[in-house]
Amino acid sequence: MATEIFYSPLAEVRWAHLVEPRQQMDPEKPLAWSVDLLLPLGEATSQAFLEKLERQFVEAHGSKKRRSDKGEPWKLDKEQPNQLMVVKFKAQQLTRRDGSQASGPRLIDASKQPWNGAAIGNGSRLVIAYVIHGWDRPEGVGITLIPRAAQVVHYVPYQESDPTEGFAEQEGYSQAEAALGAGAYDEFASDEEVPF
């Protein structure tokens, strides 16, 4: 029986690592693809999706089992807890029996064409296709939302900020000047002893 695939609503994302997997906080764990979906709390589609996730949780575990503190992949946003719910999707890069690496989520654009490989920046709007993995640990039960595919409907390019932009040019050590100064001694570079 095939695993059922579910779809998120179209929503803004941040920290999208869907093109290439990234190192997790625990270096012992495999690389992972992940993305945070940002749901505005006042919107009807957001409420409907959160209710759907709650039903899926209960279907996976029932309503009486103790939930792990990390069992629900949805949490209020730390910076805007009255406005946003953050839903986390994550898939670890698995190694197959033959030693090859499993591929990550398939990405497509708004026209359903294959994604061009460009990194996805914060503020992009995506629909995430996912499967649910239920788990039971000593600390309680939970679910993981595993992304299988994503449709990039509104694209914002990823822009890495340059941490050196805030510096002002100052008087002091210069590699360029040091390199020019080092060239002054090239005339003595020979097999002969340098005269002093």
MITORPA-199923 format. One record per atom (N, C-alpha, C): residue number from 0; atom name; x, y, z. Coordinates in nm, 2 decimals. Example, Ala and Ser with C-alpha at 12.3 -4.5 7.8 and 13.67 -1.06 7.14 Angstrom:
% MITORPA-199923
   nr  atom       x       y       z
    0     N    1.32   -0.57    0.78
    0    CA    1.23   -0.45    0.78
    0     C    1.32   -0.33    0.78
    1     N    1.28   -0.22    0.71
    1    CA    1.37   -0.11    0.71
    1     C    1.29    0.00    0.79
This chain:
% MITORPA-199923
   nr  atom       x       y       z
    0     N    0.08   -0.12    0.00
    0    CA    0.00    0.00    0.00
    0     C    0.09    0.12    0.00
    1     N    0.06    0.22   -0.09
    1    CA    0.14    0.34   -0.10
    1     C    0.11    0.43    0.02
    2     N    0.22    0.50    0.06
    2    CA    0.20    0.60    0.16
    2     C    0.12    0.72    0.11
    3     N    0.03    0.77    0.19
    3    CA   -0.06    0.88    0.15
    3     C    0.02    1.01    0.15
    4     N    0.01    1.09    0.04
    4    CA    0.08    1.22    0.03
    4     C   -0.03    1.33    0.06
    5     N    0.01    1.42    0.14
    5    CA   -0.07    1.53    0.18
    5     C   -0.01    1.66    0.13
    6     N   -0.09    1.77    0.12
    6    CA   -0.04    1.90    0.07
    6     C   -0.07    2.01    0.17
    7     N    0.03    2.10    0.19
    7    CA    0.02    2.21    0.27
    7     C   -0.05    2.32    0.19
    8     N   -0.11    2.42    0.26
    8    CA   -0.16    2.54    0.18
    8     C   -0.04    2.62    0.12
    9     N   -0.06    2.70    0.03
    9    CA    0.04    2.79   -0.02
    9     C    0.07    2.89    0.09
   10     N    0.20    2.90    0.13
   10    CA    0.24    2.99    0.24
   10     C    0.39    3.03    0.22
   11     N    0.42    3.13    0.29
   11    CA    0.56    3.18    0.30
   11     C    0.65    3.08    0.37
   12     N    0.77    3.08    0.33
   12    CA    0.87    2.98    0.40
   12     C    0.99    3.06    0.44
   13     N    1.06    3.00    0.53
   13    CA    1.20    3.05    0.57
   13     C    1.29    2.93    0.60
   14     N    1.42    2.95    0.60
   14    CA    1.52    2.85    0.62
   14     C    1.49    2.73    0.53
   15     N    1.47    2.75    0.40
   15    CA    1.44    2.64    0.31
   15     C    1.58    2.58    0.26
   16     N    1.59    2.46    0.31
   16    CA    1.71    2.37    0.26
   16     C    1.65    2.26    0.19
   17     N    1.60    2.29    0.07
   17    CA    1.53    2.18   -0.01
   17     C    1.61    2.14   -0.14
   18     N    1.70    2.23   -0.18
   18    CA    1.78    2.20   -0.30
   18     C    1.90    2.11   -0.26
   19     N    1.97    2.14   -0.15
   19    CA    2.08    2.06   -0.10
   19     C    2.05    2.03    0.05
   20     N    2.08    1.91    0.10
   20    CA    2.07    1.89    0.24
   20     C    2.17    1.96    0.32
   21     N    2.14    1.99    0.45
   21    CA    2.24    2.06    0.53
   21     C    2.27    1.97    0.65
   22     N    2.38    2.01    0.72
   22    CA    2.42    1.95    0.84
   22     C    2.32    1.98    0.95
   23     N    2.28    1.88    1.03
   23    CA    2.19    1.90    1.14
   23     C    2.28    1.95    1.26
   24     N    2.21    2.00    1.37
   24    CA    2.28    2.04    1.49
   24     C    2.36    1.93    1.55
   25     N    2.31    1.81    1.55
   25    CA    2.38    1.70    1.60
   25     C    2.46    1.64    1.48
   26     N    2.60    1.66    1.49
   26    CA    2.68    1.61    1.38
   26     C    2.68    1.46    1.36
   27     N    2.63    1.39    1.45
   27    CA    2.62    1.24    1.44
   27     C    2.51    1.20    1.34
   28     N    2.41    1.29    1.33
   28    CA    2.29    1.26    1.24
   28     C    2.33    1.29    1.10
   29     N    2.26    1.22    1.00
   29    CA    2.28    1.25    0.86
   29     C    2.24    1.39    0.82
   30     N    2.28    1.43    0.70
   30    CA    2.24    1.55    0.64
   30     C    2.08    1.55    0.63
   31     N    2.02    1.67    0.62
   31    CA    1.87    1.67    0.61
   31     C    1.83    1.78    0.52
   32     N    1.71    1.76    0.46
   32    CA    1.64    1.87    0.38
   32     C    1.54    1.92    0.48
   33     N    1.51    2.05    0.48
   33    CA    1.41    2.10    0.58
   33     C    1.36    2.24    0.53
   34     N    1.25    2.27    0.58
   34    CA    1.19    2.40    0.55
   34     C    1.09    2.43    0.66
   35     N    1.07    2.56    0.69
   35    CA    0.97    2.61    0.79
   35     C    0.86    2.68    0.71
   36     N    0.74    2.64    0.73
   36    CA    0.62    2.70    0.66
   36     C    0.56    2.80    0.76
   37     N    0.54    2.92    0.72
   37    CA    0.48    3.02    0.81
   37     C    0.33    3.04    0.79
   38     N    0.25    3.01    0.89
   38    CA    0.11    3.02    0.87
   38     C    0.06    3.14    0.95
   39     N    0.00    3.24    0.89
   39    CA   -0.07    3.35    0.97
   39     C   -0.19    3.30    1.04
   40     N   -0.19    3.32    1.17
   40    CA   -0.29    3.27    1.26
   40     C   -0.43    3.31    1.23
   41     N   -0.45    3.43    1.17
   41    CA   -0.58    3.48    1.15
   41     C   -0.65    3.43    1.02
   42     N   -0.58    3.35    0.94
   42    CA   -0.63    3.31    0.81
   42     C   -0.70    3.18    0.82
   43     N   -0.81    3.16    0.75
   43    CA   -0.90    3.04    0.76
   43     C   -0.82    2.92    0.70
   44     N   -0.74    2.94    0.60
   44    CA   -0.66    2.83    0.54
   44     C   -0.56    2.78    0.64
   45     N   -0.50    2.87    0.72
   45    CA   -0.40    2.83    0.82
   45     C   -0.47    2.75    0.93
   46     N   -0.59    2.79    0.98
   46    CA   -0.66    2.72    1.08
   46     C   -0.70    2.58    1.03
   47     N   -0.75    2.58    0.91
   47    CA   -0.79    2.45    0.85
   47     C   -0.68    2.35    0.85
   48     N   -0.56    2.40    0.81
   48    CA   -0.44    2.31    0.79
   48     C   -0.39    2.27    0.93
   49     N   -0.39    2.35    1.03
   49    CA   -0.35    2.32    1.17
   49     C   -0.45    2.21    1.23
   50     N   -0.58    2.23    1.20
   50    CA   -0.68    2.13    1.24
   50     C   -0.65    2.00    1.18
   51     N   -0.62    2.00    1.05
   51    CA   -0.59    1.88    0.97
   51     C   -0.46    1.81    1.03
   52     N   -0.36    1.89    1.07
   52    CA   -0.24    1.83    1.13
   52     C   -0.28    1.76    1.27
   53     N   -0.36    1.83    1.34
   53    CA   -0.40    1.77    1.47
   53     C   -0.48    1.64    1.45
   54     N   -0.57    1.63    1.35
   54    CA   -0.64    1.51    1.32
   54     C   -0.54    1.40    1.28
   55     N   -0.44    1.44    1.20
   55    CA   -0.34    1.34    1.15
   55     C   -0.26    1.29    1.27
   56     N   -0.23    1.37    1.36
   56    CA   -0.16    1.33    1.48
   56     C   -0.24    1.23    1.56
   57     N   -0.37    1.26    1.58
   57    CA   -0.46    1.16    1.65
   57     C   -0.47    1.03    1.58
   58     N   -0.48    1.04    1.44
   58    CA   -0.49    0.92    1.36
   58     C   -0.37    0.83    1.38
   59     N   -0.25    0.89    1.39
   59    CA   -0.12    0.82    1.41
   59     C   -0.11    0.76    1.55
   60     N   -0.16    0.82    1.65
   60    CA   -0.13    0.78    1.79
   60     C   -0.25    0.76    1.88
   61     N   -0.37    0.81    1.84
   61    CA   -0.48    0.81    1.93
   61     C   -0.47    0.94    2.01
   62     N   -0.57    0.96    2.09
   62    CA   -0.58    1.09    2.17
   62     C   -0.53    1.07    2.31
   63     N   -0.50    0.95    2.36
   63    CA   -0.47    0.93    2.50
   63     C   -0.32    0.92    2.53
   64     N   -0.24    0.90    2.42
   64    CA   -0.09    0.88    2.45
   64     C   -0.03    1.01    2.48
   65     N    0.07    1.00    2.57
   65    CA    0.15    1.12    2.61
   65     C    0.23    1.18    2.50
   66     N    0.21    1.30    2.46
   66    CA    0.29    1.37    2.35
   66     C    0.43    1.41    2.40
   67     N    0.53    1.39    2.32
   67    CA    0.66    1.44    2.35
   67     C    0.66    1.59    2.34
   68     N    0.75    1.66    2.41
   68    CA    0.76    1.80    2.40
   68     C    0.80    1.84    2.25
   69     N    0.86    1.75    2.18
   69    CA    0.90    1.78    2.04
   69     C    0.82    1.70    1.94
   70     N    0.70    1.65    1.99
   70    CA    0.62    1.56    1.91
   70     C    0.54    1.63    1.80
   71     N    0.50    1.76    1.82
   71    CA    0.42    1.83    1.73
   71     C    0.52    1.92    1.64
   72     N    0.52    1.90    1.51
   72    CA    0.61    1.98    1.43
   72     C    0.55    2.12    1.40
   73     N    0.46    2.17    1.48
   73    CA    0.41    2.30    1.47
   73     C    0.42    2.37    1.60
   74     N    0.47    2.50    1.60
   74    CA    0.50    2.58    1.72
   74     C    0.47    2.72    1.68
   75     N    0.43    2.80    1.79
   75    CA    0.42    2.94    1.77
   75     C    0.55    3.00    1.74
   76     N    0.56    3.10    1.65
   76    CA    0.68    3.17    1.61
   76     C    0.74    3.24    1.73
   77     N    0.87    3.23    1.75
   77    CA    0.93    3.29    1.87
   77     C    0.92    3.45    1.86
   78     N    0.94    3.50    1.74
   78    CA    0.94    3.65    1.73
   78     C    0.80    3.71    1.72
   79     N    0.70    3.63    1.66
   79    CA    0.57    3.68    1.64
   79     C    0.46    3.58    1.69
   80     N    0.46    3.54    1.82
   80    CA    0.38    3.43    1.86
   80     C    0.23    3.46    1.85
   81     N    0.19    3.59    1.84
   81    CA    0.04    3.62    1.83
   81     C    0.00    3.62    1.68
   82     N    0.10    3.61    1.59
   82    CA    0.06    3.62    1.45
   82     C    0.10    3.50    1.36
   83     N    0.20    3.42    1.40
   83    CA    0.25    3.32    1.31
   83     C    0.26    3.18    1.38
   84     N    0.22    3.08    1.31
   84    CA    0.25    2.94    1.35
   84     C    0.36    2.89    1.25
   85     N    0.46    2.82    1.30
   85    CA    0.57    2.77    1.22
   85     C    0.55    2.62    1.21
   86     N    0.54    2.56    1.09
   86    CA    0.53    2.42    1.07
   86     C    0.66    2.37    1.01
   87     N    0.72    2.28    1.07
   87    CA    0.86    2.23    1.03
   87     C    0.84    2.10    0.95
   88     N    0.91    2.10    0.83
   88    CA    0.91    1.98    0.75
   88     C    1.06    1.94    0.74
   89     N    1.09    1.81    0.76
   89    CA    1.23    1.76    0.76
   89     C    1.24    1.62    0.71
   90     N    1.34    1.60    0.63
   90    CA    1.37    1.46    0.58
   90     C    1.52    1.44    0.58
   91     N    1.56    1.33    0.66
   91    CA    1.70    1.30    0.67
   91     C    1.74    1.23    0.54
   92     N    1.87    1.25    0.50
   92    CA    1.92    1.19    0.38
   92     C    1.96    1.05    0.42
   93     N    1.89    0.95    0.37
   93    CA    1.91    0.81    0.40
   93     C    2.01    0.74    0.30
   94     N    2.08    0.64    0.35
   94    CA    2.17    0.57    0.27
   94     C    2.10    0.44    0.24
   95     N    2.09    0.40    0.11
   95    CA    2.03    0.28    0.06
   95     C    2.12    0.16    0.09
   96     N    2.06    0.04    0.08
   96    CA    2.14   -0.08    0.10
   96     C    2.26   -0.09    0.01
   97     N    2.25   -0.04   -0.11
   97    CA    2.36   -0.05   -0.21
   97     C    2.46    0.06   -0.18
   98     N    2.44    0.14   -0.08
   98    CA    2.54    0.25   -0.04
   98     C    2.51    0.38   -0.10
   99     N    2.42    0.39   -0.20
   99    CA    2.39    0.52   -0.26
   99     C    2.30    0.60   -0.17
  100     N    2.30    0.73   -0.19
  100    CA    2.22    0.83   -0.11
  100     C    2.09    0.85   -0.17
  101     N    1.98    0.85   -0.08
  101    CA    1.85    0.87   -0.13
  101     C    1.84    1.02   -0.17
  102     N    1.76    1.05   -0.27
  102    CA    1.75    1.18   -0.32
  102     C    1.65    1.26   -0.23
  103     N    1.65    1.39   -0.24
  103    CA    1.57    1.47   -0.16
  103     C    1.43    1.50   -0.22
  104     N    1.36    1.60   -0.17
  104    CA    1.23    1.63   -0.23
  104     C    1.24    1.68   -0.37
  105     N    1.15    1.64   -0.46
  105    CA    1.14    1.70   -0.59
  105     C    1.09    1.84   -0.59
  106     N    1.15    1.93   -0.66
  106    CA    1.11    2.07   -0.67
  106     C    1.06    2.10   -0.80
  107     N    0.95    2.18   -0.81
  107    CA    0.90    2.23   -0.94
  107     C    0.86    2.37   -0.92
  108     N    0.85    2.44   -1.03
  108    CA    0.81    2.58   -1.03
  108     C    0.66    2.59   -1.04
  109     N    0.61    2.71   -1.05
  109    CA    0.46    2.73   -1.06
  109     C    0.40    2.67   -1.18
  110     N    0.48    2.65   -1.29
  110    CA    0.43    2.58   -1.41
  110     C    0.45    2.43   -1.41
  111     N    0.49    2.38   -1.30
  111    CA    0.52    2.23   -1.28
  111     C    0.64    2.19   -1.36
  112     N    0.73    2.28   -1.39
  112    CA    0.85    2.24   -1.45
  112     C    0.96    2.22   -1.35
  113     N    1.06    2.13   -1.38
  113    CA    1.16    2.10   -1.28
  113     C    1.23    2.22   -1.23
  114     N    1.27    2.23   -1.11
  114    CA    1.34    2.35   -1.05
  114     C    1.48    2.36   -1.10
  115     N    1.53    2.48   -1.12
  115    CA    1.66    2.50   -1.18
  115     C    1.77    2.49   -1.09
  116     N    1.75    2.46   -0.96
  116    CA    1.86    2.44   -0.87
  116     C    1.90    2.56   -0.79
  117     N    1.83    2.67   -0.81
  117    CA    1.87    2.79   -0.73
  117     C    1.82    2.78   -0.59
  118     N    1.90    2.83   -0.50
  118    CA    1.86    2.82   -0.35
  118     C    1.74    2.91   -0.33
  119     N    1.65    2.87   -0.24
  119    CA    1.52    2.93   -0.22
  119     C    1.54    3.02   -0.09
  120     N    1.51    3.15   -0.11
  120    CA    1.52    3.25    0.00
  120     C    1.40    3.26    0.08
  121     N    1.43    3.32    0.20
  121    CA    1.32    3.35    0.29
  121     C    1.22    3.44    0.22
  122     N    1.09    3.42    0.25
  122    CA    0.98    3.50    0.18
  122     C    0.93    3.44    0.06
  123     N    0.99    3.33    0.01
  123    CA    0.93    3.26   -0.11
  123     C    0.80    3.19   -0.06
  124     N    0.71    3.17   -0.15
  124    CA    0.58    3.10   -0.11
  124     C    0.58    2.97   -0.18
  125     N    0.55    2.86   -0.10
  125    CA    0.56    2.73   -0.15
  125     C    0.43    2.65   -0.11
  126     N    0.41    2.54   -0.18
  126    CA    0.32    2.44   -0.14
  126     C    0.40    2.31   -0.12
  127     N    0.39    2.25    0.00
  127    CA    0.48    2.13    0.03
  127     C    0.39    2.01    0.02
  128     N    0.44    1.91   -0.05
  128    CA    0.38    1.77   -0.05
  128     C    0.46    1.69    0.05
  129     N    0.39    1.63    0.14
  129    CA    0.45    1.56    0.25
  129     C    0.39    1.43    0.29
  130     N    0.46    1.34    0.36
  130    CA    0.41    1.22    0.42
  130     C    0.43    1.23    0.57
  131     N    0.35    1.16    0.65
  131    CA    0.36    1.16    0.79
  131     C    0.43    1.04    0.85
  132     N    0.53    1.06    0.93
  132    CA    0.60    0.95    1.00
  132     C    0.57    0.97    1.15
  133     N    0.49    0.87    1.21
  133    CA    0.46    0.87    1.35
  133     C    0.57    0.80    1.42
  134     N    0.61    0.85    1.54
  134    CA    0.71    0.78    1.62
  134     C    0.67    0.78    1.77
  135     N    0.73    0.68    1.84
  135    CA    0.70    0.66    1.98
  135     C    0.83    0.64    2.05
  136     N    0.86    0.73    2.15
  136    CA    0.99    0.72    2.22
  136     C    0.95    0.72    2.37
  137     N    1.05    0.69    2.46
  137    CA    1.02    0.69    2.60
  137     C    0.96    0.82    2.65
  138     N    1.00    0.94    2.59
  138    CA    0.95    1.07    2.64
  138     C    0.81    1.10    2.58
  139     N    0.76    1.02    2.49
  139    CA    0.63    1.04    2.44
  139     C    0.62    1.01    2.29
  140     N    0.51    1.04    2.23
  140    CA    0.48    1.02    2.09
  140     C    0.49    1.15    2.01
  141     N    0.51    1.13    1.88
  141    CA    0.51    1.25    1.79
  141     C    0.50    1.21    1.65
  142     N    0.50    1.32    1.56
  142    CA    0.50    1.29    1.42
  142     C    0.61    1.38    1.35
  143     N    0.66    1.34    1.24
  143    CA    0.75    1.42    1.16
  143     C    0.68    1.43    1.02
  144     N    0.68    1.55    0.97
  144    CA    0.63    1.58    0.84
  144     C    0.75    1.58    0.74
  145     N    0.75    1.48    0.65
  145    CA    0.86    1.45    0.56
  145     C    0.83    1.51    0.43
  146     N    0.90    1.61    0.38
  146    CA    0.87    1.67    0.25
  146     C    0.91    1.57    0.14
  147     N    0.82    1.55    0.05
  147    CA    0.85    1.46   -0.07
  147     C    0.86    1.55   -0.20
  148     N    0.80    1.66   -0.20
  148    CA    0.81    1.75   -0.31
  148     C    0.76    1.89   -0.27
  149     N    0.80    1.99   -0.35
  149    CA    0.76    2.13   -0.32
  149     C    0.74    2.20   -0.45
  150     N    0.64    2.29   -0.45
  150    CA    0.61    2.37   -0.57
  150     C    0.64    2.52   -0.53
  151     N    0.74    2.58   -0.60
  151    CA    0.78    2.72   -0.57
  151     C    0.69    2.80   -0.65
  152     N    0.59    2.87   -0.59
  152    CA    0.49    2.95   -0.66
  152     C    0.54    3.09   -0.67
  153     N    0.60    3.15   -0.57
  153    CA    0.65    3.28   -0.57
  153     C    0.80    3.27   -0.51
  154     N    0.89    3.31   -0.60
  154    CA    1.03    3.28   -0.57
  154     C    1.10    3.41   -0.52
  155     N    1.17    3.40   -0.41
  155    CA    1.26    3.51   -0.36
  155     C    1.40    3.45   -0.36
  156     N    1.50    3.50   -0.44
  156    CA    1.63    3.45   -0.44
  156     C    1.70    3.45   -0.30
  157     N    1.77    3.35   -0.27
  157    CA    1.85    3.34   -0.15
  157     C    1.97    3.44   -0.16
  158     N    1.98    3.53   -0.06
  158    CA    2.09    3.62   -0.06
  158     C    2.17    3.61    0.07
  159     N    2.29    3.57    0.05
  159    CA    2.38    3.56    0.17
  159     C    2.43    3.69    0.20
  160     N    2.42    3.73    0.33
  160    CA    2.47    3.87    0.37
  160     C    2.62    3.86    0.39
  161     N    2.68    3.97    0.35
  161    CA    2.83    3.98    0.36
  161     C    2.86    4.04    0.50
  162     N    2.92    3.96    0.59
  162    CA    2.94    4.02    0.73
  162     C    3.05    4.13    0.73
  163     N    3.13    4.14    0.62
  163    CA    3.23    4.25    0.61
  163     C    3.18    4.38    0.57
  164     N    3.05    4.39    0.52
  164    CA    2.99    4.52    0.48
  164     C    2.99    4.62    0.58
  165     N    2.98    4.59    0.71
  165    CA    2.98    4.69    0.82
  165     C    3.11    4.75    0.86
  166     N    3.22    4.70    0.80
  166    CA    3.35    4.76    0.83
  166     C    3.38    4.88    0.75
  167     N    3.45    4.98    0.81
  167    CA    3.50    5.09    0.74
  167     C    3.65    5.07    0.71
  168     N    3.69    5.13    0.60
  168    CA    3.84    5.12    0.56
  168     C    3.91    5.20    0.67
  169     N    4.02    5.14    0.72
  169    CA    4.10    5.21    0.82
  169     C    4.25    5.21    0.79
  170     N    4.32    5.29    0.86
  170    CA    4.47    5.30    0.85
  170     C    4.52    5.18    0.93
  171     N    4.61    5.11    0.87
  171    CA    4.67    4.99    0.94
  171     C    4.73    4.89    0.84
  172     N    4.74    4.77    0.89
  172    CA    4.80    4.66    0.81
  172     C    4.72    4.64    0.68
  173     N    4.80    4.63    0.57
  173    CA    4.74    4.60    0.44
  173     C    4.81    4.48    0.38
  174     N    4.74    4.38    0.34
  174    CA    4.81    4.27    0.27
  174     C    4.87    4.31    0.14
  175     N    4.80    4.40    0.07
  175    CA    4.85    4.45   -0.06
  175     C    4.99    4.52   -0.04
  176     N    5.00    4.60    0.06
  176    CA    5.13    4.67    0.09
  176     C    5.23    4.57    0.13
  177     N    5.19    4.48    0.21
  177    CA    5.29    4.37    0.26
  177     C    5.34    4.29    0.14
  178     N    5.25    4.26    0.04
  178    CA    5.30    4.19   -0.07
  178     C    5.40    4.27   -0.16
  179     N    5.37    4.40   -0.17
  179    CA    5.46    4.49   -0.24
  179     C    5.60    4.49   -0.17
  180     N    5.59    4.50   -0.04
  180    CA    5.72    4.51    0.04
  180     C    5.80    4.38    0.03
  181     N    5.73    4.27    0.02
  181    CA    5.80    4.14    0.01
  181     C    5.87    4.13   -0.12
  182     N    5.82    4.19   -0.23
  182    CA    5.88    4.19   -0.36
  182     C    6.02    4.26   -0.36
  183     N    6.04    4.36   -0.27
  183    CA    6.16    4.43   -0.26
  183     C    6.28    4.34   -0.24
  184     N    6.26    4.23   -0.17
  184    CA    6.37    4.14   -0.14
  184     C    6.40    4.04   -0.25
  185     N    6.32    4.04   -0.35
  185    CA    6.34    3.94   -0.46
  185     C    6.48    3.95   -0.53
  186     N    6.54    4.07   -0.53
  186    CA    6.67    4.09   -0.60
  186     C    6.78    4.01   -0.53
  187     N    6.75    3.97   -0.40
  187    CA    6.85    3.89   -0.33
  187     C    6.83    3.74   -0.34
  188     N    6.72    3.71   -0.40
  188    CA    6.68    3.57   -0.41
  188     C    6.77    3.50   -0.51
  189     N    6.88    3.44   -0.47
  189    CA    6.97    3.37   -0.55
  189     C    7.04    3.27   -0.47
  190     N    7.13    3.19   -0.53
  190    CA    7.20    3.09   -0.46
  190     C    7.32    3.15   -0.38
  191     N    7.35    3.28   -0.42
  191    CA    7.46    3.35   -0.35
  191     C    7.42    3.39   -0.21
  192     N    7.52    3.40   -0.13
  192    CA    7.49    3.45    0.01
  192     C    7.45    3.60    0.01
  193     N    7.35    3.64    0.09
  193    CA    7.31    3.77    0.09
  193     C    7.41    3.86    0.16
  194     N    7.46    3.97    0.10
  194    CA    7.56    4.05    0.17
  194     C    7.51    4.14    0.28
  195     N    7.57    4.14    0.40
  195    CA    7.53    4.23    0.51
  195     C    7.65    4.29    0.56
